[in-house]
Amino acid sequence: ETEENKNALGESPTRVVGSIHALLRDDGCAEFGLFSVDPSYQSRGIGAKLLDAAESHAREKWNLSEAKMFLLEQRKDLYGWYSRRGYLKTGVKVPFPVDAIGKIGKPIVSE
């Protein structure tokens, strides 16, 4: 972890239940990723607190007011949540970084 590369964790008394990664990109933009909350802990405000922490870090440490985030296309249910948070859907699609699967884990989605 460096000043340009920050992680935040949501924890219960016994384990990590959520995470988010904030990256200061080479183009001067913040990017949030690896954002997840254990399904058994969702709807408790953990995701909102994690995203608040990432956004605050980008504003306070990097002096940025905008960030980019990439969502798995299969998780259309999340678009509304991000929209209510002020994020805009750009329509830009990028392939999942399959070369990173060994580093970040394989995405699990239910059909």
N, C-alpha and C positions, 0 to 999 in steps of 0.2 A: 504494500500500500504506500502510495506517495501522495503528495499534495494534489496531483492531477488525476488520481486514481483512488477513490474512496468507496468503502463498503459500509453499510449499516445493517444491523441485525435486529430482528424482533425475537425476544427470548421469553420462554416460559421459565418457571423455576428449574426445570430439568433439561430443556433442550432448545435449540434454535427453531423458531416457527415461521420465520420470514426473513427475506433478504432483499437488498437492492444495491446496485453498483452504480456509482456516478463517475463518469469519465470526462475530463476536459480534453476534447479532441484537438487534433493538430489545426483544424480550421477555426478554432476559437469558440466552438459551440459545445455545450454540455450534452452528454448522451447518458440516458438512464437505461439500465438493462439488468438482466439476471434478477428481475423483480418477481418475487413469488411469496405466497403465504400458504402455509400448510392448509389444505382444505378443511380440516377439523377446527381451525382457528380463524377461518374467514368470517366476515360480517361482525367483527369485534373492533374494527377501527385500526387494526395493525397495519394493513396496507396503506391507509391514509397517513398514519404516523411515519411510516418508512418513506413514502413519497414526499411528505412534508420535510423530512430531514434532508433528503437529496436536493430538493428545491432550495431549501435554506442554505445548504452548503454552496450550491451554484451561485446564488445571489450574494452571499456574504463573503465567500473566499475567492470566487472567480469573477464577481461583479457582472454576472449574466442574468438576463431576464427571460431567456428562452432555452428550451432543451428539446432534444430529439429522442424519440423512443420508437422501438420497433416491436410490433405485436405479432404473435403467431396468428396467421390468418384464420385458423380454426377457432380462435377465441373471440368471435364476434360479440359475445356477451359482455366483454370488457369495454367495448367502444363507448357505450353510454356512460360508464363510470369515468373514463378518461375525459370525455366530453364535458361532463359536469365539473371536472377539475380544471377546465379551460384549455384542454388540448384539442387540436384540430386534426382531423383525418386528412392527410395530404393526397392519398391515392397512390403514392409511390410504393412500389413493391420491390423488395430485395430478397434474394434467396437466403434460406437459412444457412448459416455458416457451418456446413457439415464438417469442414476441417477442424472445427473447434469442439466437436462432440466429445472427444476424449478429455478435453480440458474443462468443459462446463457441464457435461452430462447430456443425455439424450432427452429431448422434450417428450413429455407424456401427455397425450390428449385423448379424451374419450370421444368416440364418434357418435 
